Amino acid sequence: MLKRIKLRTLFIGGCITLFFLVLIVRVFWIQVMQGEEWQEKAATLWAHSSTIKAERGTISDRNGSVLASDVPAYTVVVNPEVIQQQGIGEEVITGLHELLGKPEDELRKLVEAKDEKTGAYLKNREIRNEGWKIDQELADKVKEFYVALGKEHKIQETGIGLVREQKRYYPKDELAAHILGYTDRDGNAIMGLEKYFDTELKGADGKLLYQSDGQGVKLPDSQDTYKPVVNGSNFKLTIDSTIQHYIEEAMQKAYAQYKPKSMSVIAADPNTMEILGLANMPTYNPNEFWKTGADGAGFYNHAIKSKYEPGSTFKIVTLAAAVEEKLFDPVATFLSGSIRIKGYSKALHDINHAGWGQISFLEGVKRSSNVLFVKLYEMLGQDKLLQYINDFGFNEKTGIDLPGEVSGVVNPNLGRPIEIATLAYGHGKVLVTPLQQLVAVSAIANGGKLMTPYVVKEVTNPNTGETKVTQPSVVRQVIDEESAKKTGEYLEQVVADQVKGTGRNAYIDGYRVAGKTGTAIKVEGKDYVKSKVLVSFIGYAPVDDPKIAVIVIIDEPNVEVGGGKAAAPVFKEIVSQSLQYMGVPKLASEASDSSSKKPAKTETVALRTTPDLTDKTMKEAREALLDQGFDYVVVGEGSTVESQYPEAGTKLATGQRIYLLSSQGAQPTIPDLKGESLRDALEILTLLKVEIAVDGEGYVSEQIVGTQNGKTLVTLKMKPLNDYGEDIPVAPPADEGTDSESGT
């Protein structure tokens, strides 16, 4: 018995000893032999990273009105498991269908979604695309729905929720869509400025690397690595939202009337080549880009990407060349009707094949006589004409800071004089873009300087506060200032002469307008098709002190019309509204024959009255302001206008913005007040109930938002504006009709 106990004790002791030997060997193997490997695995478990999302920069117009920015967005999610437990599936499907517009059968698939392996109901499903990144207004309605549903059934959980995210928002919808471009719902830049300057706009995400325990609590001796976030730069454009609105409104009327294949309009300041507005039709809404037609026509920027045979607007180049070479004598005469080119059997004709008899060169310009411009070509010679065409930039890109610009092509056969002759009046071996034409006519308006057009006025880095301002750039002097002035006066007669001038429909009472019509028959294969035309008008005003240059292109209107009848009225509507908005005084004629005398100035700038927008929804207020051409800024994230500045009935000065104030959170939204007068800035900040400090005199040049005694403090730094009305460096001034198939 005793012996058996001793053997059992030895056996148990041996087992325990063996176990400890195995354990010690295993520990040695793990800690010593595999130590490095396990150390790396442990470090992986301890290490955590947190991404700090960069804010995409805002895009605003020249007056600070926001055109694109990141805003809060919400994604609707459903929990099939909870919905089935509560037995409210059909109510959820019906309610979300009515709110989001998503088909009921698709909603049912989401609400009743199950795990394919286990057959259990899933817990979370996003409603795409109708419920993906919706705006605050719709999110509020969804919340009201599921709160009411919970109360009705006396339940806490309804299985419907909202996930807060960010999305790109374009507050003015279609306005300037072809300039801005858009980002898709995943935040990828697709086209326009958004794509062209994507790197600068999106910035760079920050990152924090740290170590934590199994519960996610940061370790006391954590070795942190921090990469700071770099927020995207803010872009201020040369675009004026009000002028852009005038452009799009006028285009919509013509587009509805003539139902063309496409339309393009560009407006610019000819003295700097800042683009004031640019639009194409068909167009699209960047907030709902997915609704654009399957053919993608609405996305195409014809203003810089399409090449056309220009027709008679190109005669401006031939005229300017002849004036510069001292070959154009307005009182000299020629026989109109037809002209023959040596070596070519067919005669070239005016629209009126019989002509108007013996007429002066100036009358030939007014009537857009092809014969006159062929004669000017013969006087200039082939080399000179081609030299001026090149100097005006028609064989190169303009260099605008927008993606996708193409160059025109002027490639006549130098051994065929007929091709140079037709080139003189814009037909044959010549294709140009709308932007190239506008740059060329602006060179005549500004005293002969070909300039680079641009849409980015300034770029501000929010991380450093540094602002880069785009300065006007002269490519070359094409003609001298005196020649440019004379050319402009001749083009003024095309509009001012209400009997002979082909551009008479562009006449604006009170303003001197220079311009030229164009009607180009389009080519299919090798033949011209008279039923398909491109009609246009290009011009600027006022002639003696140009403020705006505009080109209007209408491609294939559905009726037989020329540039004088279809395009000139569009130009007139845009320019007349823009000049009054810009505060350019009208002229009063001193005599009945005012076309030969310089009118006297009279101060008759119209002031507009601020509409009453209080208690309207933000959507209603925005639509009303856009319809009336007002510039505005939305302050706050609420869906209803609680107050406004200036108040209803106020006489609004040119360029003054209307501020729409909605509900404010714990931290009030402070709008960008740069450029505002002290009085306006104080009124707006008072409505927001914040503390205010002022440094300096003049207009707001900088604002600093901070806190003082627990309240928001806004410090306004003031500075007088320069002579150009802008707080940017400015370079010193430089020293010193009847329409036809090819004849308008």
Residue, then its C-alpha position, 0 to 999 in steps of 0.5 A: m500500500l505504501k509502495r503504491i502511494k510512493l509510485r503515484t506520488l512520483f508519477i504525479g510529480g514527474c508529470i508536473t515537472l514535465f509540464f513545467l519543463v514544456l512550459i519553460v521551453r515554450v516560453f523560451w521559444i516564444q520570447v527568445m526565438q520568436g520574440e521579434e515576430w511577436q513584438e511586431k504583432a503586438a505593436t500592430l495591435w497597439a498602433h492606431s491611426s486617425t485620419i483628420k479630413a481636410e476641408r475642400g476650399t470654397i469657390s466664390d464670385r468676385n463679390g464673395s458670393v459662394l458658388a461652391s462649398d462643403v456643407p453638412a449632408y445626411t445619408v438615410v439608413v435603415n435597420p431591417e432587423v429593428i424594422q421587422q421586430q417592430g412590424i412597421g416595414e410597410e409604413v417605412i417603405t411608404g413614408l421613405h418612398e414619398l420623401l425620397g422618391k425611391p421606388e417602393d420595390e427597391l426600398r422593400k429589398l433594403v428593408e427586408a435585406k437578410d444575410e445570405k448565409t444565416g438568413a438573419y435580418l441585416k442591421n444597417r443598409e444605406i439608401r442609395n442614391e435617393g437617400w445618399k448625402i441629402d440636404q438639411e431640409l430633406a433630412d429634417k423631413v426624414k427625421e420628422f417622419y421617423v419621430a412621428l412614427g415612433k410616437e404613433h407606435k410608442i417605440q424608441e427605435t424605428g430602424i430609420g436613422l441619419v448619418r452626418e457627412q459632408k458634400r459639395y454644394y453649389p448654392k446657385d444650382e446651374l449658375a456658371a456650371h461650365i466654369l465650376g464643374y462638379t465633384d461626384r458623390d464620393g468627392n472626386a472632382i470630375m470637370g471644370l475648375e473643380k477638376y483643374f485645380d483639384t490638388e489646391l482645392k482638396g488640400a491634404d488629410g492629416k493623420l494621427l498615429y498613437q498606441s493604445d491598450g485593448q480597450g482603445v485607451k491611449l497608452p501613457d508612454s504612447q509614441d505619437t506621430y502627427k501629420p497636420v491637416v492641410n485645408g484646401s485653398n479658397f478660390k475667388l473668381t472673376i465671375d460676377s453672379t449677377i452678370q452671369h444671371y443676366i447671361e443665362e436668363a437671356m440665353q434661356k429665352a433665345y434657346a426656347q425661341y430658336k431651339p438651337k443645337s447649342m448656345s454659348v455666351i461669354a462676357a469679359d472686361p476687355n481692359t483686363m480680360e477678366i471673364l465676367g460670365l460664361a455659359n452654354m446651353p444645354t447645361y446641367n445642375p452640378n447638384e444633380f449632375w446625374k440627371t443630365g441627359a445620357d448623351g452628356a451634351g449638357f456637360y460640354n463647354h462649347a465656349i472654349k472647346s468648339k470650333y466654328e466657321p465664324g462668318s462676318t464677325f471675323k471681318i473685324v480682323t480684316l477691318a482692324a488690319a486695314v485701319e492699322e495699315k492706313l488703307f481704310d478710307p471711310v469715304a472712298t467708294f467701290l462697286s458692291g454686288s460681286i467681285r472676281i478673284k484671278g484664277y477663279s471662275k465664279a464671282l464672290h457675292d454680297i448677300n444682295h447679289a445686285g449690290w447697292g451700287q457705288i457705296s462708301f467703304l464705311e457703308g460697306v462695313k455697315r452693310s457687311s459687304n463681302v465685296l468690300f472685305v475682299k477689296l481690303y484683302e487685295m489692298l493688304g496682300q496675302d502676307k499682311l492679312l495672315q500676319y494680323i490673323n496670327d497676331f490676333g491669336f487665331n492659331e493659338k490657344t488663349g491660355i485661359d485657366l479652364p480645362g479643355e481649351v482648343s485652338g482655332v485653325v486657319n490653314p488656307n492653301l497659299g497657292r489658291p488666292i480664293e481661299i485667302a479672299t474668303l478668309a477676309y470675310g470669315h469663310g473657308k479655311v478658318l475655324v475659331t472658338p468663341l473665346q478666341q473671337l472675344v479676346a480679339v475684339s477685346a483687343i480692339a476695345n482696350g487700345g490694341k492689346l491682345m490679353t490672356p483671359y482668366v477666371v481665377k481672380e485670387v487664391t487664398n491659402p487658409n493655412t498660411g493666410e497667403t493670397k495670390v492675386t492674378q494680374p492682367s497679362v498682355v500677350r502683345q500689342v496687335i494694333d496701335e491705340e489710335s487704330a483701335k479707336k478708329t476701328g471701334e468707331y466704325l464698328e459703332q456705326v454698324v449698330a448706330d445706323q438704324v437703316k443700314g447697320t446689320g447690328r441695329n438690333a443691338y442698339i442700346d438707348g443711352y450707350r455707345v455700342a460697337g459690334k458686328t453680326g455674323t451668319a455662317i452657313k455650315v459645311e457638311g462633307k464638302d458642301y455648304v448646307k443653307s438650312k444649317v447656319l451659325v449666327s452670332f453677334i460680338g461687341y462691346a460698350p461703351v465705345d469711348d470707355p469699354k466696360i464689357a465685351v460680349i459674344v453670343i453664338i447660336d448654333e443651328p436655330n430652327v428658323e432661317v434667321g441671321g446674327g442681326k435678328a437672333a443674336a444681337p437682341v441677346f447681346k442687347e439684353i445682357v449688356s444693357q442690364s450689366l451696364q446699369y448694374m455696374g453703375v455706368p451712366k447713360l448718355a443723353s444726345e445733344a441733338s437729333d443727329s447724335s450719331s455724329k456727335k458725342p453725347a453728354k453724360t447724365e447721371t441716371v443710374a437706377l436703384r433697385t428696391t430690396p424685396d421682402l424675404t422674411d419667413k420665406t424658405m431659403k429655396e423660395a428666397r434664392e429663386a426670387l433673388l436670382d430671378q431679379g438679378f440680386d446678389y446674395v449670401v446665406v448666413g446659417e444652416g436653417s431652412t427659413v429666412e428669419s431676417q435679412y439685411p438690407e431690410a425690405g424696401t431699401k434702395l439697393a446700391t449697385g453691387q450691394r449684396i443681400y444677406l439672408l439670415s437663418s437660425q444659428g447654432a451655439q456658434p453663429t455663422i459669420p459671413d465673409l464681409k470683405g469689401e463691405s462698408l463699416r455700416d453694412a458690416l456692423e448691421i449684419l454682425t448686430l443681427l447675429k448678436v456677436e461682439i464687434a471690434v473695429d481697427g482702421e477706416g474704410y472697408v473691411s479688408e480682413q476679419i478675425v473671429g475669436t471669443q471674449n468673455g464666452k461670446t463670439l468676437v469679430t474683429l474687423k480690420m478696415k482699409p480704404l479701397n484703391d481707385y479700382g474699388e478692390d483691395i488688390p494691387v493694380a498695375p499703373p495705366a500704360d502710356e501713351g443690317t441685312d443678314s447674309e449667307s456670308g455677309t453679316 
